[in-house]
């Protein structure tokens, strides 16, 4: 499922004498961040600064929650047991 892109918004913030900025509340709400969250700051070759929320363990857990999993069972000869691992067997044979 593709995520819908939202329109770009521009906010002006002021750098404090301690080198800090305040991320506007609207942005904090949109990307679900609060005090104590870890953010990643990137500087590209054009000196553009990019600030991103660093994914948490819960973010990763939610991301993979919908991915089906299956215990893969092998026969004595090393081939996949198609009756015990039908989804894996089907996936392995998709390109054939």
N, C-alpha and C positions, 0 to 999 in steps of 0.2 A: 504494500500500500504506500503510495507516494504522499509525502507530507506537503500540504498546501503552503506555498510561499506567501509570507505576509509582506505588505508594502514596507519599504525601508523608511525608518523614522530617524530624524536627526535631533539630538539633544545637545545643548551647550552646557558644559560643566566647567567648574573652576578648580584648578589645582591648588591645594592648600600649601602653606609653607613647609609642611612635613611631607609633601609629595603625594598626598591622598586626594582622591576624587570621591564624590558621592554619586552612586549609580541611581538615577531617578526611580522613584517608587513604581512608576508604570512599567519600566523595564524589569525591575525585580519581580513584580507580579507576573509578567508575561513569561519569564523563564524560570519562575519558581526558585528564587534564591533568597537567602536571608543571612543575617550575621553569622559568621563562622563557616560558611560554605567556602570551598576552595575554587578559585577562578584561575584560568590559564591566560597569560598575557603574551601575545605574539607581536613582534615587530617585523614587518616584511621589508623587502628591498626598496620600497618607495617611502619608507618611514611611516607607513600606516600602522596604527595600533589596533589590534583585535583582542577583545576580551571575551572569553567563553567560559561557560559553566563547565567545570570538570565533572564528568559523570561519576556518580556515586555507585556503591555496590548495589543499592536498590534500583538505580536507573538501569544498570546492566541486567539485573534480575528480571525487571519488567520487560526489557527488550527481548530476552530469550524465552520468556514465559510461554509464548505461543508456538515455539518451535517444537515439533513433535520429537520424541526420543524413543528409542527402542533398544532393548538388549539384543545384541547380535550374537547369535549362536552358530557355531560351526559344526559341521559333520566331522567324523573321524578322519576323513581324507582331506580336510582343510577347506572344503567348500562351504558356502553359507547355507545354513539350514533354512530353506525357503518357507517351510511351514511355521517355524518358530520366529523367523525374522522376515516377514513378507515385505514390509516397507523398505527395509535395507536392500533386500534382493531386487525389488522393483527399481530402486534408485540406482543400483549398480548396473542394471541392464537398460537404462534409459537410452543410451546412445547406440545400442545395437539394433 
